[in-house]
Amino acid sequence: MSAARVAAILAGSAAHRDALQALALAGPRGAWIGAGFVRNAVWDALAGRRPEVATLSDIDVVHWDDAAPDAAFEGALRAARPALPWSVTHQRGMAAANGHAAYRDVAEALAHWPETATAVAARLVAGRVEVLAPLGLDDLMALVVRPGPAHAACPAVVRARLRAKDWTARWPGLRIIGLAHD
């Protein structure tokens, strides 16, 4: 049910649906938009606000397509929607960059993102919003910030992101779990 609710929130926002449509038309094959694009939209909706794309510093596109370099995909997306802050990253290379064993696919890469509520992505498939959440949607839907499994033993990254992004000011109802000092 949670995936259907997330999909409905994204589909119900014209700006989010437009970005997903641009991705489907001009992005890498099989790509997803993740992180703040989904998380912020859901938290805004749960907080009674209209989800916005305009406040995002970037739109994180994640993919596993080797057809072209990330810059080429970013260029195609910018041509399709020049006002949007596209950021395209092939996830295969992120494992080494993060000091992890090789990821098998985008879902495994997402499972290594800092927070459980951030490890979620969406895309349009046959005109419908599809949601990918390898760590589940419980924390996202409950307004919980919790380190993902890859960051649970050393949550400093999550603490730093929480401070830098000032999530608690925008969503005062957030609950912070698992951020004891390392």
N, C-alpha and C positions, 0 to 999 in steps of 0.2 A: 504494500500500500504506500509506503514512503516514496518509492521510486515513482509511482504514479503522481503523487503530490508534487515532487520536485519537477517532474516533467510538465505538470499543469502550471506551475509557477513560471517556468521558463517560457512555455508556449503562450501564456497569458500576457507576457510582456512583449510589446511590439519590437522594442529595441533588442531584446535577447533573441527573439525569434529571427529577426533580420540578420543578426550576427551569425546565428547557426545556419541560416540559409546561405549566407556568403561563404561560410566554411564548406558547406555541401557542394557549392558550385565551383569554388576556386581554390579550396584548400587541398592538402595532401590526402591521398586516398585513405579512407578509414580513420581520419583524424577526429579528435575530440577537442572541446574547449573545457578547460578545467579551472581549478583553484577558485580565486575570488569571483570569477564570472558566475559560478554556480553558488558557492557559499554565500556571497553577499546578497544575491537575489533571494535566496531562501531565508536568510536571516532578516532581510528587509521585510519580506512578506510576513514572516512570523511576528515581527515587531509592529505590524500594521502600516508599514511604509510601502510605497510603490517602488518595486525594484528598478534600478537604474544601471545603465551601461556607462553613461557619461562620467561617472565618478571613478571609474577604474583606471589605474595607472597603466595597466596592460591587459591584454586578452590572451591568456596562455593557451596556445594551440599545441597539443601533444600528439605525436604520431609515430609510426613505425615504417613509413614509406621511404624507400631508397631511390625513388624516381628522380629526385632533384635535391639540391642543397636547401637547407632551411631558408636562406635568403631569397631563393627563387619563389618558394611558397609564400613567404612574407610579402614579396613584391606583388604576387598575383592577388593576395587578399587585400593589400593596400589599394590596388587598382580597382578592385570590386567595391570596397568600402573605405575610401581614403581617410575618413574622419576617425576611424577606429584604431586604437593602439595595439596592433597585432604583434605578438611575440611567439614565433614558431620554434619548437625544439623537438628534434628527433630524440626519442627516449632511449635508444640503444646506447648512445654515448654517455648518458647521464650516470650510469652505474659506475663507470670508472671515475668520472668527475666527482662523484660523491663517496668514493672509497668503498663501494659495494660490489658484491659478486654480480656478474652479468644478469640483466633482467631478461626474461623470456618474451615479454610483450608490454604493451602500454599499461595493462592492469597491474602487473607486478611493479612497474615503475611508480604508478600512483600509490601503491601500497607502501612505498618508501618516502612519501612526502611527509613533511613535518607534523601536521595535525590530522587527526581522523576526519574532522569536518572539512578539511581542504582537499582530501584525497578522493575527489569526486569530479566527474566530467560528464559532458553531454554532447550529443550531436543529433542531427536530423537524419532519419532513415525513412525513406518513402513518405516524407512529409510529417513524420511523427518524431517527437523528442524521445531519444533513448538515453538512459542514464547508466553510467559505469561507476560503481562504488565498491572497490575491492575490500574496503574496511567497514562496509556497511553505512547506513544512513542514520543510525540512532543518534549519534552525537550531533550531527548536522541539524536534525529535526528537533533536538532538545536544547539547542543553543549552548552546546558544550565545546569548550576548547580543551583538548587532551592530546598529548603527544601520541603520534602513531608508533607502532612497534619499533620502527627503526630509530626512533628518537626517545623512547621511553627511559632508557638507562642514562641518558645524558640530555635532559630537556632544555639545555641552555639556548638552543636554536629557537625553540618554541617561545621561551620567555622573551628573547630578544625581538622576535616577530610580533608578539603580543604588545610589547612596549612601542615598537616603531610604528605599527599600524594603528595603535590606539583603538582597538576593537571595542573595549569596554565603554568608551565614550559614545560610540555610535550605537552600540547594542548593550545598554546597561544591564539587561537581563542575562547576559552571558554567565555561565558557570565555568570556572577554571578548575580542572582536575589533573592531578599528576605532575604538578610543576614544583615539587619540593626541590630544594637546592641540591645540585649534584656535587 
